[in-house]
């Protein structure tokens, strides 16, 4: 296997004066406060783990819509990083903000609807005020990352159908309910979206660890995911340091969980899909 690409990691600066915290909803995530990792330490962790490049994802629950630290990280080490930024997609000036952050070398936006720390009460992915962002993404050919939970998948389906040119990357696969085990009826709302060819999945540490719960097993669950979506629409992300453990340990967990997949499928998941979504991770 060629060098691994991590499509979902986060960096937090120690300098809070230069990079002040401004979390969405005013509540900073515990992980960003308790185990922050700056981009220089991220590179050291990547070297230890054997990870060649990473797409740094804006830590919305620490910095909100100020993507300065991610942009500075990419500018400092373009040979190792690309960046995914956050904007308020419901504001009229959102396309202008996207152009600005793209001019800083970042690759595409992330829409944060729901996570451990709520983004905005009552926010909906399919709010018509966000349509200009999706139209811009389709015209510019840039991917849009989406973080929401399984309950929001009908909203995602509406957007996939409305904007078929936009490659949409689903963070943490929306954390599907899989403890019921095969045939994973609890995850049917996720599998039903496989027919949308513009949908890509981020397979992260959350999914790896949850695949060992209840009646689920990594072999049966990830086998089903690959059978439904195809490995070329799945990319691995560590979620480091939001997920606990060293980056090397997290990668080892992923390798173990996906060991039963074909070598070609693992190649897609661990680097080829990332390169297709973020070509800068190949060129640099």
N, C-alpha and C positions, 0 to 999 in steps of 0.2 A: 504494500500500500504506500502511496506517496504521502508526503507530509500532510498532516491534518490541518483543516481550517475550522476555527471556532466561530460560528455565526451569531453567537449571543453571549457577550460578556459585558461587564460594566466597570467603569473606572470612577473613582472618587478622589478628589484632591485633598491633601492635608491642609492646604492654604485656603482657609475659609474667607479671608479678606479679598483675595483676588477672585475666588470662585465661591461667592456666598450661596448658602442654601436657600432654596425657594421651592419646597416640595408642593406638588399638586395637592389641593385640599388642605394645605397647611400642616400635614402630618408626615414627618420624615419616616421612611422605612427603617425598621430596626437594624437590618443588615448593613445599611449604608452608614449607620452610626457606630455599630459595634465592630465591623470588620471591613473598613474601607481599604481599597487597593488602588494606589495611584498607577499611572500608565507605565512608569519605569519598573515598578514592582510587577506589573502585569507582564511585561516583556520577560522578566526573570522567571516568572511562573510558567510562561509559555515555553521558554527554553528548557526548563526542567521537565516539562510534560512532553516535549517534542511536538509542539504546535507551531506551525510556520507563520500563520497569519490569523487575524481575528477581525470580525466586524464588531466594533464597540457600539453598544446600544445605550442611548441616553438614559440615565437614571432619573426618570421622571419624578420618582418619590424622594429625590434629593434636590434636584436642580430645576424641576418643572420644565419650562420652555426655554431656559437659557442653556444652550448647547455649547457654550464656549469651551468647557474643558474637553469635551469629546473632540471638538474642532482643533484645539491646540495639540491634543494627543496625535491626531492624524497628521497634522502639519509637522510635528516633531519626528514622527516615524512612519512616513507613507509606505515604507517597504514592509511594514508589519501590520498596519491598521487601515481599515476603512471605517466609516462611521454612519450610524443610523440616528437621526435626530427627531425631536418632538416639536410640534407646533400645535397651536390651538386651531384645529381644523374647522371649528365652527365660526371663526371670525372672518369677516370679509377680506381681510388682508392676508389670509393664510397662504395663497399662492405666491404672493410677494415674499413672505417669510421663507417659503421653501426655496425660492430662487436665491435668497440671501445665503442660506446655510449650504446650499449646493455650491455657491461661489466660494465657500470656505473649504471646499474639498470633500464634503459629506455626500453620501450616496442616495439617501431616500428617507422619507418620513415614517414615523411610527405613530399610530393612533392608539392611545392608552385609554381603554374604556373601563376595564375592571381588573383588579389584581388583589393582593392581600391588603393593600392600601387603596381605597377607592379613589378614582380620578375625579369624577364629577357626578354628583348625585343626579340620577335621571338622564345621564348622557346616553345617546343612542347612536350606534354606528351609522344607521341609515337616515339620520337627520338630513333633510335636504340642504341645510345650510353648509354641509360639508361637501356637496357635490362638486363645486369648483375645484377642490383639491384633487378629487379623483379624476376629474376631466383633465387637469394639468398633468397628473401622473401618467395617464394614458397617452397623452400627446408627447410627453418627455421620455417615455419608455423607462420610467423608474419604478422599482418595487415599493409597495406600501406594506409595512408591518402592522399587524393588528393584535392588540392584547385584549382579550375578553374571556369570559367563561362560557361553559357549554350552554347556559341559558340564553346567551346572546347569539348563538349560531343562526337562528332564523334571520336576524338582522344582517349577518355576514352573507347569508345566501342571497338576500335581496341585492346587496352590493356587488357580489360576484356576477349576478345576472345582468345588472344594469351597466357594469363597467367591465366587460369581458377582456378588454385589452390590458387591464391593470393586473400585473402579477402581484398577488396578495399573499403575504407570508404570515401564517397564523402562529403566534407565539405560544410555546408550550402545548401546541395542539389543542388549546382551549381547556386543558386539564380534564379530559373525558373521564367519566365514571367507568372503571374497568374491573372493579373488585368482584363482579359477578362471574368473571371468567368467560371462556369460550361458550357461545359465539359472540360474546361481548355486546349483548343487546343494549346495555346501558350506554354504549358509545355509538348507537345507531345514528344519532343526529350528526355526528362527525363523519361517519362512513358515507352517509347519504350525500355529502358534499364532494365526494371523489369525482363525480361526473363533471365538475367545473375544472377545466384544464388550467385555468389561471390561478388555482389555489395551490399553495405550497405549504408544507408543514415544517415547523421547527420542533425537532425532537430533542428535548432538553433533559436535564438532570431530574426535573420533576417527574417526567414521564418514565425515565429509567427506574427511579425509586418506587413509583406507584405501580410499575408493572410486576412488582413482587408482592403485592398486597392481595389479601383474600384468595380467590381462586385463579387470579391472573398469574401468568408466567411471562417472562420476557420473550421466550421463543414463540408462544402462541399469539401474544398481543402484537409484537412488532412484525411477526410473519403476516398477520392479518392486515396491518397497516400498509406494508409494502405491497401485498396482493391487491389492495384496494386502490392505492394512490400511485404506485410505482416509485421506485427508489429515486428516480430523477426529479421527483417533486418533494423530497424529504432532505433536510439538512440538519446536522447536529449542532447544538449549542450548549455550552457548559452552564450558563447562568451563573458563572463565578464572578464575584464572591457572594452573590445573593444566596446561592445554594452552599451549604457548609461543606468543608473539606478542602484539601489542596487541589489545585487544578490537575495535577498529575493523578491524584486519586479519582477525581471526577471523570477524567478521560478513561482511566482503567475500568471504571464501572460501566461506562458506555460500551467499551470494547467487549466486555464480558456479556452484557445484555444483548448485543447484536451478533454474537459469535456464530449463531446458527444460520445467519443469512449468507447468501452467496457472496463471494468476494467482490463481484461487480456491483452488487447492491450496496455493500459497505463502502466501496470507493465513492459511489454517488453520495451517500449520506455523510461521509466524513470529509469530502472536499469538492467533488465535482459539481454538486448542486449549488454549493456556495459560490463557486466560480461563475456559474451560469447566472446567478442573481446579482452578484457584485463582481463584475469583470476586473475591477481594480485590484482585487485580491489575487488575480492571476498575473496581471501586467507588471506589478511593482516588484 
